[in-house]
């Protein structure tokens, strides 16, 4: 089976490119971060990514679950317009799948779903953050996927928030002793203690496969991997056949591609 995890970028007009890429990859499961659901037809086309991508993919991945983080009609800073959506949108995470969804929750571990009116304090306060926990029926085997877009940190280093986030994700993933995959943009570098929390119980495929970057532009000579912020973790009930990233500039993140089987 093939799973793709991809932060597609709210600021980029790339829905057609993303949809065609996913279609060309013939994936079985896709986990998106920063995907946008619109409520008003007046919303600018750039902010209708969920609709446009699903139209391109069509019936190949018929099952989906969208988990919103916030709702807004614009981003304002100190009362002045910063980015106008021209109507209400939700930003969130989404899992789309070839396989039926058995259970799905969207759990907030930082703040709550809210109407976001003021963005001047984003760098210090951030917006609400949540994790999708989705259980799929894969040929009569249960598969659990956790999908998140992690807390913002400018330097991608540890904080009390990021440590609590990764503790929450670990405990949520361990609630069921079934095949489990954790994916997402964590907004954290690999050497952080926060990522180390997950490394203790799950295989970190970014480390295992020595991925140097999950962003399109990086310095290939550095050993610090200061452009790795996206991850896939698996437990011992997942057989990894192959893992990697595909170099593309259709987003400000690279797609993570996992070829896997579920162990009996």
PyMOL commands that set and color helices and strands:
alter all, ss='L'
color gray80, all
select helices_A, chain A and resi 15-25+45-47+49-61+122-125+160-173+193-199+205-208
alter helices_A, ss='H'
color red, helices_A
select strands_A, chain A and resi 2-7+29-38+63-77+80-97+100-110+114-115+129-138+141-149+179-185+203-204+230-234+238-246+255-262
alter strands_A, ss='S'
color yellow, strands_A
deselect
rebuild
show_as cartoon
